[in-house]
Amino acid sequence: MRLVLLSHKVGRRTPLYPGTPPIQLTHYRSIERGDSSNLWVISMANHAGTHVDAPNHFYMEGRKISEYRLEELIFENVRLIDIPKEPGEEVSAEDLEPYSEIVMTSSLLLIRTGLQAYRDTDQEAYTSKGLLFSPSAAKFLKDSSPNLRALGIDAISVSTPLRRSEGRESHRILLSDNRFLIIEDMDLAGKPDTYRYVILA
């Protein structure tokens, strides 16, 4: 069985959505300084790096990720589709229509836009322009597939800082049924388009 990692490593240079507190790594105990052991303190927001948005992110009574059962974090019938975009552009319902059959039969849909290429080379474009997964695209997913339980994307968010209100609306549409999950800032470069299982761990 081949295992494929779909998340980025987290570090001080991890790009963050504007307004997110910085990641802090503090060497609290150090053998080199005379301590008996090494110990690090890590401080970071729960939306830093590859992360999952659960319904509680936009709904007061929405489920928190800690409230999901283990089996709800395991996905079969996972497909990856390519919808190339540039920073500041949007994924629309029209972009998704050619993939209607894939959407209808997937439990987790991964969208590779290519924005990941900017993650290391132009973090300003990656974070401050980003990409909009439009409300029309969000509605298309909700209306097209009763089996779809999650969306993953290789952009820092489904919302761009350039169009925050529309991004918030897309989040609300996708997370409205209290079971859906959004996975943002994924590592999808060079990854296969079909998966037997994806586990969110």
N, C-alpha and C positions, 0 to 999 in steps of 0.2 A: 504494500500500500504506500502510495506517495503522499507525503505531507507537505502542504504549501502554507507558508506564513503570509497572512494578508494584512498584517499591521506593521506600522513603523516602530522602531525603537524610540524611546523617550529620552531626551537629554536637554542640556541647556540651550542648544540651538534649534530645538523643536519649534516650527512656526506656529503661531497662535492667532486665533481670530481676534481682531482689534477689541481691546477692552478686557481681555482675559489676563488674570494675574500671571506674572512670570513664574516659570519653574525654578525652584531653589533647591540645590543640593548642598547640604552642610556636613562636612566631615566632623561629626560630633565627638567621636573617640578615635584616637590614632595610635597604633602600636609605635609608629615612628616618633611620636611625641612623648612616648613613655607610658601610654595607657595599656591595659591588659588585652584589649581587643580593638578591632576596627568597627565603627558604627556610624552609619550615615542617617541623616534626617532628610526626608524628601517632602517638599511642599509643592503641591500643584493642584490646579483646578481639575474637576472631573471631566472637563471638555477639552483637555490638552492632549495632543497627539491623536492617534486612532482611538475613537471612542464611540459609545452608543448613546443615542438620545432615546429615552423612554418617554411615555406619555406625560409623566409628571414634569418634564422639562417645560411644557407649555400649558398644562392643565393642573389646577390645584388638586383635584381629586384623582388625577391620572396615576396609573401604576408607576412605582419606582422600579428600577432595574433589579433591586434586591428582592422584589416581590414576585419576580418571574420564577417559575419552576425550571429545574435543570432541562427537562425535555423541551421546554419552550425556547431554549437557547441552542437547540440542535436543529439544523435545517437540511432537508433533502431536496432534490430537484432544484439545485442552485445553478443559475446561468449568468454568464458575463456577456454584456453587449458593448460594442464600441460606438460612442456618439462623440466624435471629436469636437472640442470647443477650445476657444481662446479665453484668456482672463477677461472677466466682465461680461461674457456672453451668457446665454440661458439655454437650458434644456426645456423644450416645449412639448406639448402633446403631439404635435406633428412629428417631432423627432422620434417619438416612441411608437407611433402607429405602425411602422413597418415590422415591429417586433411584437405585435399583438398576441400571436400564438405563444411566443416564449413567455411573455408577461403572464398570460392566462394559466400556464402550467408550472410556474415557478413558485417556490415558497420564499426564496430570497433572490432578489434581482440585483446584480452588481453592474454598475455603469462606469465604464472607463472613458473618461473625457480627454485624457492626455494632459490635464492640468498638473498632474504629479511631476511632470518634467520641470515645472517652475519651482518646485518645493525647495530645491537646493540652489538653483541658479538665479532665481529672482523671487525671494520671499515676499517682497512688497507686492508684487503682482499676485502671488499665490494667496496672500492673506487679505490685502486691502481691496483687490478687485474680485478675486475669487470667481464664483460661478453662481448663477441662480437656477435652482430647480424650480421652475415656474409653478404657480398655482394650477395652471391648466394641466401641466404634466402630473402634478400630485393628484388632481381629480381624475385624470385618465387612469392612473394606477388603481385608485380606489374603486372606480367604476368597472374596470376591466377584469379584475381577478379576485375572487373570493378566497383563493388559496394563498395569496401573497401576504407574508407576515413581516417582511423587512426589505429595506432598500439600502444598498451600500454604494458609496461613491468615492472617487479619488480626488475630491476637492475638500478644502478645509471645512466646508459646510454646504448644506443645500441652500443657504442664504448668502448673498453677497452683501458686504457693507454698503455697496452702491445703491441697493434697493431693499433695504431692511424690512419695510412693511410687507412687501411681497414675499420675502423669505419667511417671515413669521407666519404668514397665511399658509404657505406651503407646509411648514412644520405642523400647523394646527390641523390641516386636512389629513396629512399622513398619520398623525398620532391620535386622531379623533376616536378610533374604535377601541382604544385601551388595550390593544394587544400588539400593535405595530411597533417596529423598532427602526431607527435610522442609524446607519453606521457611517461616520464621516472620517475624512482624512485617511483613507485606506491605501495600502500599497498594492496596486493592481497592475503595475508595469510588468509586461512579459508573462502574465499569469494565464493559465488555461481558461477556456470559455465554459467548461462544464465541470461540476464538482459532485461527487457522490454525497459528501457531507460537509457542512461548515458548522463549526462549533464556536460560539461566542464565549470565550473564557478569559 
